[in-house]
Amino acid sequence: CAPTLLKLAVPHSHVHHLQEQRLIVGSRFVHGCDHLGDRHLYHRIRNVLSHEESGDRHHMAVETEELSSIAHAIPKWDLQFSWMPAEALDEDPFPEMKTDYGLNRPHLEEKKRRLFG
């Protein structure tokens, strides 16, 4: 990748998303280029430069504008979220814990999540 160019290999089902003015977002866990450091990748598509189909993948080069943060990609966003743990619906005053906050799975601490390389 570069600040104005991304080369992507996408499945057929995602090709229609690669249009002008659409956003490409990649977390720092998926996109590990050194020039971003610990930042996520945000690009706005300016132009599709090339498109080649190869088996079940489409190899595409897109001209982009690199955005410094999600605030530049989406300047205004309203979100409302509501959640209730399963224990809250139990009529027992001391219900058995059903919600897993990660405390019940110490074996997961040993695994590191890597989506690239």
BABA-853879 format. One record per atom (N, C-alpha, C): x, z, y; residue in three letters. Coordinates in steps of 0.2 Angstrom, whole numbers, padded with zeros to 4 digits, always signed. Layout:
% residues N
XZYALA/...
% end
This chain:
% residues 117
+0004+0000-0006CYS/+0000+0000+0000CYS/+0004+0000+0006CYS/+0001-0002+0012ALA/+0005-0002+0018ALA/-0001+0000+0023ALA/+0001+0002+0030PRO/-0004+0004+0035PRO/-0009-0002+0036PRO/-0008-0008+0034THR/-0013-0013+0036THR/-0014-0017+0030THR/-0012-0015+0024LEU/-0013-0019+0018LEU/-0014-0015+0012LEU/-0019-0016+0008LEU/-0020-0013+0001LEU/-0021-0018-0004LEU/-0017-0017-0010LYS/-0018-0021-0016LYS/-0022-0017-0021LYS/-0027-0019-0023LEU/-0032-0015-0028LEU/-0033-0019-0034LEU/-0034-0015-0040ALA/-0036-0018-0046ALA/-0043-0014-0047ALA/-0048-0018-0047VAL/-0055-0014-0047VAL/-0059-0017-0053VAL/-0063-0013-0056PRO/-0068-0016-0061PRO/-0073-0021-0058PRO/-0076-0025-0062HIS/-0081-0030-0059HIS/-0087-0026-0055HIS/-0089-0020-0058SER/-0094-0017-0055SER/-0093-0014-0048SER/-0086-0014-0045HIS/-0084-0012-0039HIS/-0083-0017-0034HIS/-0083-0023-0036VAL/-0080-0029-0032VAL/-0085-0030-0026VAL/-0091-0029-0026HIS/-0096-0030-0021HIS/-0095-0024-0015HIS/-0092-0019-0017HIS/-0090-0014-0012HIS/-0085-0016-0007HIS/-0081-0021-0009LEU/-0075-0022-0005LEU/-0077-0028+0000LEU/-0080-0026+0006GLN/-0082-0030+0011GLN/-0080-0027+0018GLN/-0080-0032+0023GLU/-0077-0030+0030GLU/-0081-0024+0032GLU/-0078-0019+0035GLN/-0080-0013+0039GLN/-0082-0008+0034GLN/-0081-0009+0027ARG/-0082-0003+0022ARG/-0076+0001+0022ARG/-0076+0007+0020LEU/-0071+0012+0019LEU/-0068+0012+0012LEU/-0062+0013+0012ILE/-0058+0015+0006ILE/-0055+0022+0007ILE/-0057+0026+0002VAL/-0055+0033+0003VAL/-0051+0035-0004VAL/-0045+0038-0003GLY/-0042+0040-0009GLY/-0039+0047-0008GLY/-0040+0052-0012SER/-0038+0059-0011SER/-0030+0059-0013SER/-0027+0064-0010ARG/-0020+0064-0011ARG/-0018+0065-0018ARG/-0022+0067-0023PHE/-0021+0067-0030PHE/-0021+0061-0033PHE/-0025+0056-0031VAL/-0026+0049-0034VAL/-0020+0045-0031VAL/-0020+0045-0024HIS/-0015+0041-0020HIS/-0009+0045-0018HIS/-0003+0044-0022GLY/+0002+0048-0020GLY/+0008+0045-0016GLY/+0007+0040-0012CYS/+0012+0037-0008CYS/+0015+0042-0003CYS/+0022+0042-0003ASP/+0026+0047+0001ASP/+0024+0047+0008ASP/+0022+0041+0011HIS/+0021+0040+0018HIS/+0015+0044+0021HIS/+0011+0046+0016LEU/+0005+0050+0018LEU/+0006+0058+0017LEU/+0011+0060+0014GLY/+0012+0067+0013GLY/+0007+0070+0009GLY/+0004+0076+0012ASP/-0002+0079+0009ASP/-0009+0077+0012ASP/-0009+0071+0015ARG/-0015+0069+0018ARG/-0018+0064+0013ARG/-0025+0063+0014HIS/-0029+0059+0010HIS/-0028+0052+0013HIS/-0030+0047+0009LEU/-0030+0040+0012LEU/-0036+0038+0014LEU/-0037+0035+0020TYR/-0043+0033+0023TYR/-0041+0026+0026TYR/-0044+0021+0024HIS/-0043+0014+0027HIS/-0050+0011+0028HIS/-0051+0007+0033ARG/-0057+0003+0035ARG/-0055-0005+0033ARG/-0059-0008+0029ILE/-0057-0015+0027ILE/-0059-0020+0033ILE/-0054-0024+0035ARG/-0054-0029+0040ARG/-0056-0036+0038ARG/-0052-0037+0032ASN/-0053-0044+0029ASN/-0051-0044+0022ASN/-0054-0048+0018VAL/-0052-0049+0011VAL/-0047-0055+0011VAL/-0041-0053+0009LEU/-0036-0059+0009LEU/-0035-0063+0003LEU/-0036-0060-0003SER/-0036-0063-0009SER/-0040-0060-0015SER/-0042-0063-0020HIS/-0046-0061-0025HIS/-0045-0065-0031HIS/-0042-0062-0036GLU/-0041-0065-0043GLU/-0044-0061-0048GLU/-0048-0064-0053GLU/-0051-0061-0058GLU/-0046-0061-0064GLU/-0045-0056-0068SER/-0040-0056-0073SER/-0043-0051-0079SER/-0046-0054-0084GLY/-0050-0050-0089GLY/-0055-0046-0086GLY/-0055-0039-0087ASP/-0060-0035-0085ASP/-0059-0032-0078ASP/-0053-0034-0075ARG/-0051-0032-0068ARG/-0051-0037-0063ARG/-0052-0035-0057HIS/-0051-0040-0051HIS/-0046-0038-0047HIS/-0041-0042-0046HIS/-0035-0040-0042HIS/-0036-0043-0035HIS/-0037-0038-0030MET/-0038-0040-0023MET/-0033-0037-0018MET/-0032-0041-0013ALA/-0028-0039-0007ALA/-0032-0039-0001ALA/-0033-0033+0002VAL/-0037-0032+0008VAL/-0033-0030+0014VAL/-0034-0033+0020GLU/-0031-0031+0026GLU/-0035-0025+0029GLU/-0032-0020+0031THR/-0036-0014+0033THR/-0033-0011+0039THR/-0036-0006+0041GLU/-0034-0002+0047GLU/-0034+0005+0044GLU/-0028+0008+0045GLU/-0027+0015+0042GLU/-0030+0020+0047GLU/-0034+0024+0044LEU/-0037+0029+0049LEU/-0034+0036+0047LEU/-0033+0040+0052SER/-0029+0046+0051SER/-0032+0052+0048SER/-0039+0052+0048SER/-0043+0057+0045SER/-0050+0055+0044SER/-0054+0059+0040ILE/-0061+0057+0039ILE/-0065+0057+0045ILE/-0063+0061+0051ALA/-0066+0061+0057ALA/-0066+0054+0060ALA/-0061+0050+0059HIS/-0060+0043+0062HIS/-0064+0038+0058HIS/-0065+0040+0051ALA/-0069+0036+0047ALA/-0077+0037+0048ALA/-0079+0043+0048ILE/-0086+0045+0049ILE/-0086+0050+0055ILE/-0087+0048+0061PRO/-0087+0052+0067PRO/-0093+0058+0067PRO/-0098+0057+0064LYS/-0104+0062+0064LYS/-0107+0062+0057LYS/-0108+0068+0054TRP/-0110+0069+0047TRP/-0114+0075+0047TRP/-0120+0075+0045ASP/-0124+0081+0044ASP/-0125+0083+0037ASP/-0124+0089+0034LEU/-0124+0090+0027LEU/-0128+0097+0027LEU/-0132+0097+0022GLN/-0136+0104+0020GLN/-0135+0105+0013GLN/-0133+0111+0011PHE/-0132+0112+0004PHE/-0135+0119+0002PHE/-0138+0119-0003SER/-0141+0125-0006SER/-0140+0126-0013SER/-0138+0133-0015TRP/-0136+0134-0022TRP/-0138+0141-0024TRP/-0141+0142-0030MET/-0142+0148-0032MET/-0140+0149-0039MET/-0136+0154-0041PRO/-0133+0155-0047PRO/-0138+0157-0052PRO/-0137+0155-0059ALA/-0142+0156-0064ALA/-0144+0163-0065ALA/-0140+0168-0063GLU/-0141+0175-0064GLU/-0146+0177-0059GLU/-0147+0174-0054ALA/-0152+0176-0049ALA/-0159+0176-0051ALA/-0160+0171-0056LEU/-0167+0170-0058LEU/-0169+0175-0064LEU/-0164+0179-0067ASP/-0165+0183-0072ASP/-0168+0190-0069ASP/-0173+0192-0073GLU/-0177+0198-0071GLU/-0173+0204-0073GLU/-0169+0204-0077ASP/-0165+0210-0079ASP/-0160+0212-0073ASP/-0160+0218-0071PRO/-0156+0220-0065PRO/-0149+0220-0066PRO/-0146+0219-0072PHE/-0139+0218-0074PHE/-0139+0212-0079PHE/-0140+0206-0077PRO/-0140+0201-0081PRO/-0133+0199-0084PRO/-0132+0196-0090GLU/-0126+0194-0092GLU/-0124+0188-0088GLU/-0117+0188-0087MET/-0114+0182-0082MET/-0115+0176-0086MET/-0118+0171-0082LYS/-0119+0164-0085LYS/-0115+0159-0081LYS/-0114+0161-0074THR/-0110+0156-0070THR/-0103+0157-0071THR/-0100+0151-0072ASP/-0092+0151-0073ASP/-0089+0150-0067ASP/-0086+0154-0064TYR/-0082+0153-0057TYR/-0075+0152-0059TYR/-0073+0150-0065GLY/-0066+0148-0067GLY/-0063+0154-0069GLY/-0066+0160-0069LEU/-0062+0166-0071LEU/-0063+0167-0078LEU/-0067+0164-0082ASN/-0068+0164-0089ASN/-0064+0159-0093ASN/-0060+0155-0089ARG/-0056+0150-0092ARG/-0049+0150-0091ARG/-0045+0155-0093PRO/-0038+0156-0091PRO/-0034+0150-0094PRO/-0037+0147-0099HIS/-0033+0142-0102HIS/-0032+0136-0098HIS/-0037+0135-0093LEU/-0036+0129-0088LEU/-0031+0130-0083LEU/-0028+0136-0082GLU/-0023+0137-0077GLU/-0017+0134-0079GLU/-0016+0133-0086GLU/-0009+0130-0088GLU/-0009+0123-0087GLU/-0015+0119-0086LYS/-0015+0112-0086LYS/-0015+0110-0078LYS/-0011+0105-0077LYS/-0010+0103-0070LYS/-0015+0096-0070LYS/-0018+0096-0064ARG/-0023+0090-0064ARG/-0018+0084-0060ARG/-0018+0079-0064ARG/-0014+0073-0061ARG/-0018+0067-0063ARG/-0020+0063-0058LEU/-0024+0057-0059LEU/-0020+0051-0057LEU/-0013+0051-0056PHE/-0009+0046-0055PHE/-0002+0047-0059PHE/+0001+0041-0060GLY/+0008+0041-0063GLY/+0008+0044-0070GLY/
% end
